[in-house]
Amino acid sequence: MPVTRTSPDTERIGPIIRKLEKQYPEAGIALRYTTPLECVVAVILSAQSTDARVNLVTPMLFAKYKRPE
């Protein structure tokens, strides 16, 4: 049975990911992080700044603040 718009997400995701990987083989994330918390913070900051600038400031930020509290 072919995959359609009404197919379950689990059936649709695989073909979509393969098409994206073929179209953009060099794609990757520019942000630097080591934990899920750091990733979330870096993504939030990157919405208001460039990834390059975020990568400059986050090492000091993450060194000082290791936990969300």
C-alpha positions as CSV (number, residue, x, y, z in Angstrom):
1,M,0.0,0.0,0.0
2,P,1.5,3.4,-1.0
3,V,2.2,6.1,1.6
4,T,-0.4,8.9,1.4
5,R,-1.2,12.1,3.3
6,T,-3.5,10.1,5.6
7,S,-1.0,7.4,6.4
8,P,0.2,7.2,10.0
9,D,3.1,9.5,10.9
10,T,5.5,6.6,11.4
11,E,5.0,5.6,7.7
12,R,5.3,9.1,6.3
13,I,8.4,10.2,8.2
14,G,10.9,7.7,6.7
15,P,10.4,8.8,3.1
16,I,10.4,12.5,4.0
17,I,13.7,12.1,5.9
18,R,15.3,10.2,3.0
19,K,14.3,12.9,0.5
20,L,15.7,15.7,2.7
21,E,19.0,13.8,3.2
22,K,19.3,13.3,-0.5
23,Q,18.5,17.0,-1.3
24,Y,20.7,18.4,1.5
25,P,23.5,15.9,2.1
26,E,25.7,18.5,3.9
27,A,23.0,19.8,6.2
28,G,23.9,20.0,9.9
29,I,23.3,22.2,13.0
30,A,25.7,25.1,13.5
31,L,25.0,25.5,17.2
32,R,27.4,24.0,19.7
33,Y,26.0,22.3,22.7
34,T,26.6,19.2,24.9
35,T,23.3,18.6,26.7
36,P,19.6,18.8,25.7
37,L,19.3,21.8,28.0
38,E,22.1,23.6,26.2
39,C,20.5,22.8,22.9
40,V,17.2,24.3,23.9
41,V,18.9,27.4,25.2
42,A,21.0,27.8,22.1
43,V,18.0,27.4,19.8
44,I,16.1,30.0,21.8
45,L,19.0,32.5,21.6
46,S,19.5,31.8,17.9
47,A,16.0,33.1,17.2
48,Q,17.2,36.5,18.2
49,S,20.8,36.4,17.0
50,T,23.1,34.5,14.6
51,D,24.4,31.0,15.3
52,A,27.9,32.3,15.2
53,R,27.2,34.9,17.9
54,V,25.3,32.3,20.0
55,N,28.4,30.0,19.8
56,L,30.5,32.9,21.1
57,V,28.5,33.6,24.2
58,T,27.1,30.2,25.2
59,P,30.4,28.6,26.5
60,M,30.5,31.3,29.3
61,L,26.7,31.0,29.9
62,F,26.8,27.2,30.1
63,A,29.9,27.3,32.4
64,K,28.1,29.6,34.8
65,Y,24.6,28.0,34.6
66,K,24.6,24.2,34.5
67,R,21.0,23.7,35.5
68,P,17.7,25.4,34.4
69,E,16.9,26.6,38.0
